[in-house]
Amino acid sequence: MTRSASKGPYVDPRVLKKIEGKKPGTGGVIKTWSRACQIAPEMVGFTFGVHNGKVHIEVFITEDMVGHRLGEFALTRKFTRHGGKMQKELEQKQKEGEIAAAKAVKGATETKK
């Protein structure tokens, strides 16, 4: 559910305190554990290290991100891939195609010399 309009957006005061007096693009990464903090317009241009439960993931804030939460850009689950026999075969064919293309380019450059 969204937050009540009368309360306004939740912006962690500790995060605002960390960016207070700094210029965007300078000062390095600002570490935070506040994933629920909404991105305010004052945060645009800063790089935040948002904690995902294990490490801090660097998130550069742009204008399109205003209104979203910091946690949306630091995923907590790692997607490995969909596996299976079919997937392996597709990847192997793709790799063979790349090798063939590289050989063709290499052969074309040798014949020009």
Secondary structure, 3 states (H helix, E strand, C coil): CCCCCCCCCCCCHHHHHHHCCCCCCCCCEEEECCCCCECCHHHCCCEEEEECCCCEEEEECCHHHCCCEHHHHCCCCCCCCCCCHHHHHHHHHHHHHHHHHHHHHHHHHHHHC
